[in-house]
Amino acid sequence: MGLKLAVKAHRDGDLRRAEIDYRRAFDQEQDSPVFYQNYGALLRSLERIDEAIHLYEQGLQKYPGNLNISTNYANAIRALKPS
């Protein structure tokens, strides 16, 4: 249930609540591709890009080739090291 609540809070702009619920989802082993994609996006919006990159890397280890995680990962790398 944590992941659904996290996504809803994130969509509603309640970033603090969303982060709590994403962590709860992880503790409840609800780590689907959506978890990595969205929680990473939340961390990026909080300007915690290093953490987002680490999370995306974990997600890609579990879900290699996932387009959404890969895209968010590339965007985070670009934000950290713009060309």
Steps between C-alpha positions, in 0.01 A plus 500: 500500500796732557578537130146604406498757779843626398399547138182680604681732742766567236235580238324729751826686568540381859866414459571443868215248530601341170855441621376338820268275301769409244725391786212301648440336162865399486483356853191305390697370199274677248798584285350488151641702209247771591661528843846570357373729228281714724707504818804597294298781341399620845862504615595698190227754569644537852841562336641179647634391165776273633242303695272483196784367284582233758133399516471484120812280490341264751183495292690422182676211672159350584325608179768525232386672187195664659448802276346727763771441759769529229360831377478646849851374574638670188322824587642489854852447367450790260376722785802409711753545220356721226702503180 
